Amino acid sequence: MTDRHQRVESLLRELAAEFILGEANTNPLITVTQVTISPNYRNATVFFTTVPEDREQDALVFMQRCGGLLRQFVKKKSNLKFIPDFKFSIDSGERARQQIDEIANKIKE
């Protein structure tokens, strides 16, 4: 992966988080964990988690509904040549990591 590719992913992660902060209510709390972008910069996937966990599907519906608004927001806030189409996914890897951390902490005690 190139340095430019990583910078674009980082920029999109920050802008997605800023957009969600302004548009979503705080129940559930949505956290953007990662953004991946295709090699041609045309498609991006935003991975997120929620607190509480049982509201992930509600957050996914919200995110999918606001995908076009996020695209417009990124267009206003960045100078990217291509504004990607956004897809959204619940970050199950982050949930697994959190569960492993909890188990490891219990073992230490």
Backbone as CSV, one residue per row, in Angstrom:
resi,resn,N_x,N_y,N_z,CA_x,CA_y,CA_z,C_x,C_y,C_z
1,MET,0.848,-1.173,0.000,0.000,0.000,0.000,0.899,1.243,0.000
2,THR,0.541,2.206,-0.799,1.360,3.411,-0.914,1.057,4.391,0.212
3,ASP,1.966,5.318,0.382,1.794,6.357,1.390,0.557,7.202,1.086
4,ARG,0.335,7.500,-0.184,-0.841,8.289,-0.580,-2.128,7.540,-0.240
5,HIS,-2.122,6.257,-0.486,-3.291,5.430,-0.196,-3.620,5.501,1.302
6,GLN,-2.610,5.382,2.135,-2.810,5.450,3.585,-3.302,6.828,4.017
7,ARG,-2.765,7.875,3.403,-3.202,9.239,3.753,-4.664,9.452,3.377
8,VAL,-5.078,8.942,2.225,-6.483,9.089,1.807,-7.384,8.319,2.762
9,GLU,-6.994,7.100,3.132,-7.803,6.333,4.086,-7.919,7.066,5.421
10,SER,-6.816,7.629,5.886,-6.826,8.371,7.146,-7.734,9.601,7.050
11,LEU,-7.641,10.337,5.955,-8.489,11.506,5.744,-9.960,11.110,5.731
12,LEU,-10.285,10.047,5.015,-11.683,9.610,4.941,-12.191,9.144,6.301
13,ARG,-11.336,8.488,7.092,-11.734,8.056,8.440,-12.063,9.276,9.304
14,GLU,-11.216,10.292,9.247,-11.459,11.507,10.027,-12.727,12.225,9.572
15,LEU,-12.926,12.343,8.269,-14.111,13.033,7.752,-15.389,12.248,8.050
16,ALA,-15.331,10.929,7.963,-16.506,10.117,8.296,-16.866,10.284,9.764
17,ALA,-15.862,10.291,10.634,-16.111,10.486,12.063,-16.699,11.869,12.334
18,GLU,-16.173,12.883,11.664,-16.696,14.250,11.827,-18.140,14.336,11.341
19,PHE,-18.432,13.705,10.221,-19.794,13.692,9.680,-20.761,13.021,10.656
20,ILE,-20.372,11.866,11.178,-21.233,11.130,12.106,-21.464,11.933,13.374
21,LEU,-20.438,12.593,13.857,-20.559,13.421,15.056,-21.623,14.496,14.868
22,GLY,-21.672,15.082,13.684,-22.641,16.140,13.418,-24.028,15.659,13.060
23,GLU,-24.149,14.469,12.482,-25.432,14.009,11.959,-26.166,12.995,12.831
24,ALA,-25.441,12.139,13.525,-26.071,11.060,14.287,-26.368,11.508,15.707
25,ASN,-27.410,10.909,16.288,-27.632,11.171,17.705,-26.680,10.288,18.500
26,THR,-26.623,10.476,19.792,-25.631,9.788,20.611,-26.089,8.424,21.104
27,ASN,-27.251,7.983,20.710,-27.707,6.653,21.109,-28.074,5.874,19.867
28,PRO,-27.255,5.019,19.360,-26.004,4.543,19.916,-24.837,5.451,19.552
29,LEU,-23.790,5.351,20.319,-22.554,6.057,20.026,-21.830,5.288,18.918
30,ILE,-21.599,5.931,17.794,-20.974,5.283,16.636,-19.513,5.726,16.568
31,THR,-18.609,4.742,16.469,-17.180,5.008,16.375,-16.645,4.431,15.076
32,VAL,-16.041,5.266,14.255,-15.407,4.805,13.023,-14.068,4.196,13.405
33,THR,-13.865,2.924,13.067,-12.630,2.233,13.445,-11.633,2.164,12.304
34,GLN,-12.132,2.131,11.073,-11.226,1.958,9.935,-11.958,2.331,8.656
35,VAL,-11.203,2.782,7.677,-11.719,2.997,6.324,-10.751,2.332,5.361
36,THR,-11.289,1.543,4.453,-10.462,0.970,3.389,-10.952,1.546,2.067
37,ILE,-10.019,1.723,1.150,-10.372,2.302,-0.138,-9.802,1.425,-1.247
38,SER,-10.528,1.326,-2.336,-10.093,0.498,-3.463,-8.852,1.110,-4.111
39,PRO,-8.087,0.308,-4.836,-6.868,0.822,-5.479,-7.122,1.980,-6.451
40,ASN,-8.305,2.033,-7.056,-8.601,3.133,-7.990,-9.284,4.319,-7.303
41,TYR,-9.438,4.257,-5.969,-10.002,5.340,-5.154,-11.485,5.607,-5.443
42,ARG,-12.180,4.685,-6.064,-13.588,4.900,-6.415,-14.566,4.380,-5.364
43,ASN,-14.149,3.427,-4.540,-15.025,2.830,-3.531,-14.312,2.795,-2.192
44,ALA,-15.054,3.111,-1.141,-14.498,3.070,0.209,-15.476,2.346,1.126
45,THR,-14.929,1.599,2.073,-15.744,0.934,3.077,-15.404,1.531,4.430
46,VAL,-16.436,1.973,5.138,-16.287,2.548,6.468,-16.675,1.475,7.482
47,PHE,-15.734,1.085,8.337,-15.994,0.111,9.390,-16.254,0.868,10.685
48,PHE,-17.238,0.388,11.460,-17.599,1.090,12.693,-18.063,0.117,13.758
49,THR,-18.063,0.606,14.994,-18.643,-0.117,16.124,-19.611,0.825,16.825
50,THR,-20.428,0.248,17.693,-21.383,1.064,18.445,-21.351,0.689,19.925
51,VAL,-21.768,1.621,20.729,-22.015,1.389,22.147,-23.424,1.884,22.398
52,PRO,-24.343,1.048,22.804,-24.247,-0.375,23.110,-24.207,-1.233,21.843
53,GLU,-23.680,-2.444,22.026,-23.482,-3.356,20.895,-24.779,-3.734,20.190
54,ASP,-25.857,-3.839,20.931,-27.111,-4.327,20.339,-27.762,-3.320,19.392
55,ARG,-27.203,-2.144,19.255,-27.750,-1.133,18.347,-26.979,-1.032,17.031
56,GLU,-26.114,-2.017,16.751,-25.295,-1.968,15.546,-26.136,-1.957,14.270
57,GLN,-27.189,-2.738,14.232,-28.021,-2.797,13.030,-28.719,-1.462,12.778
58,ASP,-29.170,-0.800,13.846,-29.784,0.530,13.697,-28.770,1.518,13.121
59,ALA,-27.541,1.444,13.623,-26.492,2.338,13.140,-26.159,2.036,11.679
60,LEU,-26.168,0.760,11.307,-25.882,0.384,9.923,-26.942,0.948,8.987
61,VAL,-28.197,0.869,9.383,-29.278,1.432,8.567,-29.099,2.939,8.425
62,PHE,-28.778,3.619,9.520,-28.531,5.061,9.468,-27.391,5.388,8.518
63,MET,-26.285,4.658,8.647,-25.108,4.930,7.823,-25.418,4.715,6.341
64,GLN,-26.127,3.645,6.026,-26.458,3.370,4.627,-27.377,4.448,4.066
65,ARG,-28.282,4.922,4.884,-29.206,5.974,4.452,-28.474,7.293,4.205
66,CYS,-27.405,7.549,4.939,-26.683,8.823,4.847,-25.436,8.751,3.968
67,GLY,-25.258,7.681,3.222,-24.059,7.523,2.393,-23.875,8.655,1.390
68,GLY,-24.953,9.083,0.753,-24.864,10.183,-0.212,-24.500,11.496,0.459
69,LEU,-25.048,11.719,1.652,-24.717,12.942,2.391,-23.254,12.937,2.820
70,LEU,-22.749,11.766,3.197,-21.330,11.657,3.553,-20.464,11.981,2.342
71,ARG,-20.853,11.503,1.196,-20.097,11.772,-0.036,-20.052,13.285,-0.312
72,GLN,-21.185,13.977,-0.151,-21.230,15.425,-0.345,-20.356,16.136,0.687
73,PHE,-20.388,15.652,1.934,-19.585,16.231,3.007,-18.097,16.111,2.680
74,VAL,-17.672,14.935,2.216,-16.268,14.716,1.863,-15.880,15.619,0.691
75,LYS,-16.787,15.786,-0.252,-16.506,16.639,-1.411,-16.251,18.085,-0.973
76,LYS,-17.039,18.574,0.002,-16.869,19.942,0.496,-15.591,20.109,1.306
77,LYS,-15.253,19.099,2.101,-14.170,19.226,3.072,-12.802,18.779,2.565
78,SER,-12.733,18.213,1.368,-11.446,17.716,0.884,-11.200,18.201,-0.542
79,ASN,-10.000,17.967,-1.002,-9.679,18.308,-2.376,-9.287,17.059,-3.162
80,LEU,-9.963,15.947,-2.855,-9.683,14.693,-3.538,-10.153,14.766,-4.986
81,LYS,-9.391,14.147,-5.855,-9.752,14.116,-7.274,-11.000,13.256,-7.486
82,PHE,-11.048,12.112,-6.829,-12.207,11.218,-6.907,-12.844,11.128,-5.529
83,ILE,-14.133,11.357,-5.462,-14.877,11.176,-4.212,-15.478,9.777,-4.291
84,PRO,-15.096,8.890,-3.366,-15.533,7.501,-3.482,-17.010,7.312,-3.128
85,ASP,-17.560,6.222,-3.622,-18.862,5.761,-3.160,-18.601,5.021,-1.854
86,PHE,-19.454,5.247,-0.863,-19.221,4.670,0.458,-20.122,3.472,0.706
87,LYS,-19.515,2.447,1.291,-20.227,1.288,1.825,-19.913,1.249,3.306
88,PHE,-20.743,0.573,4.065,-20.576,0.565,5.516,-20.629,-0.860,6.029
89,SER,-19.830,-1.121,7.065,-19.770,-2.460,7.630,-19.494,-2.374,9.129
90,ILE,-20.135,-3.252,9.859,-19.876,-3.355,11.296,-18.517,-4.020,11.468
91,ASP,-17.675,-3.462,12.295,-16.312,-3.969,12.493,-16.326,-5.092,13.526
92,SER,-16.550,-6.303,13.051,-16.597,-7.452,13.953,-15.208,-7.793,14.488
93,GLY,-14.171,-7.458,13.762,-12.809,-7.691,14.235,-12.495,-6.887,15.490
94,GLU,-12.993,-5.670,15.538,-12.778,-4.826,16.722,-13.513,-5.411,17.925
95,ARG,-14.726,-5.917,17.712,-15.478,-6.552,18.810,-14.717,-7.764,19.336
96,ALA,-14.173,-8.565,18.444,-13.416,-9.750,18.850,-12.186,-9.341,19.654
97,ARG,-11.508,-8.281,19.216,-10.333,-7.801,19.944,-10.709,-7.359,21.351
98,GLN,-11.842,-6.662,21.476,-12.284,-6.203,22.795,-12.598,-7.382,23.716
99,GLN,-13.216,-8.413,23.157,-13.526,-9.599,23.972,-12.253,-10.303,24.419
100,ILE,-11.260,-10.381,23.543,-9.983,-10.996,23.906,-9.308,-10.187,25.008
101,ASP,-9.359,-8.865,24.915,-8.794,-8.012,25.964,-9.476,-8.257,27.301
102,GLU,-10.803,-8.385,27.289,-11.542,-8.644,28.531,-11.124,-9.976,29.145
103,ILE,-10.992,-10.996,28.324,-10.579,-12.315,28.817,-9.164,-12.251,29.376
104,ALA,-8.268,-11.573,28.675,-6.890,-11.438,29.137,-6.828,-10.699,30.469
105,ASN,-7.641,-9.667,30.647,-7.665,-8.936,31.916,-8.188,-9.792,33.045
106,LYS,-9.178,-10.648,32.782,-9.714,-11.552,33.804,-8.662,-12.574,34.218
107,ILE,-7.879,-13.043,33.267,-6.845,-14.027,33.566,-5.761,-13.402,34.461
108,LYS,-5.418,-12.134,34.201,-4.409,-11.446,35.001,-4.845,-11.278,36.449
109,GLU,-6.151,-11.142,36.657,-6.661,-10.904,38.025,-6.681,-12.145,38.796
